[in-house]
């Protein structure tokens, strides 16, 4: 008996383990990361990540310290918006980084250039909070290093980073 096979369709959305991934309004939700690819240029991709950290730390993707993984033999355009806020809410800093980062065949990550824009700096007097690109960790890994000095207040750091990777062999 012949069977008509139709495209996947879900009237009420799509979920994995009862967690909504695409809702009935076609909104993507609850994604850990999102990678976009162009079918004409399969050697490139764009991925957006959320990183977090406390006080002095290397910002991570999760609670075990994972960092952004960069593919071998790529040039990467990385744009990140980062904010640090103290526990009283009375101090904060907001920055934007635009970096060009390479990763060779051995996984050696190197930042070629970075432009830093300070959007707002209201760090309390006598305190020093810094955030810089971090490329000296493990092979194929990239993140941001934060430092808190001059205070014992907790500083929460959050970053949203977009990584555009292109094959560079």
N, C-alpha and C positions, 0 to 999 in steps of 0.2 A: 504494500500500500504506500503510495507517495505521501511525503510529508513536506509541508512548507516550513522552511526555517526562516525566521525573521530576526531582525537585529535585536540585541539585548535591550529590554525595555523594563523600566521600573517606575510605576506610577507614583509611588510614595518615596522614591529616593533609593540610595544604595548604601549599605552598611557593611562593616566588618566587625564581627563579634559584638553585634548590637550597638556599635558606635557609628553614628551617621557620618558618611564620607561625602556624599552628594545628596542634598535634600530635594524636595519636590519642586523647588524654585531654581534648580540647577546651580545652587551655591555649593562650592567645595568647603568642607568644614573638617576640623579635627585632624588635619594633616600634620605629620611631623616635619616634613619638608616637601617642597614642590619643585619638580624639575620640568622645565620646558625645553623641548627640542624642536628643531626645524627639520622637516623631512628632506629638504634639499641640501642642508648642511649638517649631516649626521655627526660630524666631528666637533660639534659645539653644543653647549647647553647653558641654561640659566637656572639657578637654584636659589631659593630664599631660605634663610635659616634664622632662628631665634636663639641667642646665646645669653647666658646669665652667669652671675658670680657675686660674691660677697667680699668686701674689703679689698685685700691684696690677693689677687687671683689671676689665673688665666681663664677667661670666659669660656664656658662650655655649653654643649648642646643638651646635656642631661646631668644627672646627679653622680655620674661616675667619671666626669672630666673629659668626655669626648669632645674633639675639636672638628672643625670643618676639614673634610678630606678633599684634597686636590688631586685630580688624575695626573699620572706621569706624562711628561712631554707636552705640557700645556702652558699657555699664557692665560692669566686670569685677571679680569677686571672686577675688583671687589669694592662695593660701596656699602658703608655701614653707618647707621645712625645709632649713637650710643648715649645713654643717659645714666648718670650716677646720682643717687638721692640718699641723704642721710636719714636715720630712723625717726628724727623729729619732723622731717619735711622742710626744715628751715634752710637747708643748703642743697644745691644741686649743680650739676654741670651737664650740658648737652653738646655733643660734638658730631660732626660728620667727617668720615674718612673716605677718600677715594684713592685706591691703591692699584698698582699694576704689579702682579706677582707671578713669577715663573716657577715651574716645577720640572726638573729634568728627569731623565730616564731612571735615575737612581732614587728619585723621591726627594731630592734636595730642594727645599723651598727657599726662594729668595725674593725679597721685596725690592723691586726696581725703583719705584717712586711712590710717594704718598703725599696727598694734599689734605691738610687738616683744617677744618672750618669750625671755630668755636661759635656755637649758636647762642649759648647762654652760659655765663660763669658766675654763679653766686655761691662760691665756696666760702664758708665762714673764715674770718681772719685767723691767721696762725695755722691753718690746716693746708695740706697739700694733697690733692687728688690728681692722679695722672692715669692716662689710658693711651697705649701705643699699640700698633700692629705687632703681632708675635709670630715670627717665622722660624724660631730656633728650637722648636720642640721636636717631636718625632717626625720621621719621614712622611711626606705627603700631608702634613697637618698645618693648619693656619688658624689663628685666633687673635685675640687682643689681650694684652697684659695690663692689669689695673694695679695701682698702688695707692694705699691710704696712709697718710702720715700726719702727725700732729693732733690726733684725736683717737678716742676709743669708741666713738659712735660707730654704729654699723652703717656701712655704705652698701646699698644694693645697686648693682650694675645690670643693665639690660641692653642688648644690642639686637638690631635687625640688620642682617647682612645679605646682600644679593651678590652672588658669585656667577660671573659669566666666564666659562671655560672654553677655550678654543685650542684644538690640536696645534702644536708648535714644533713639529719635527721636520 
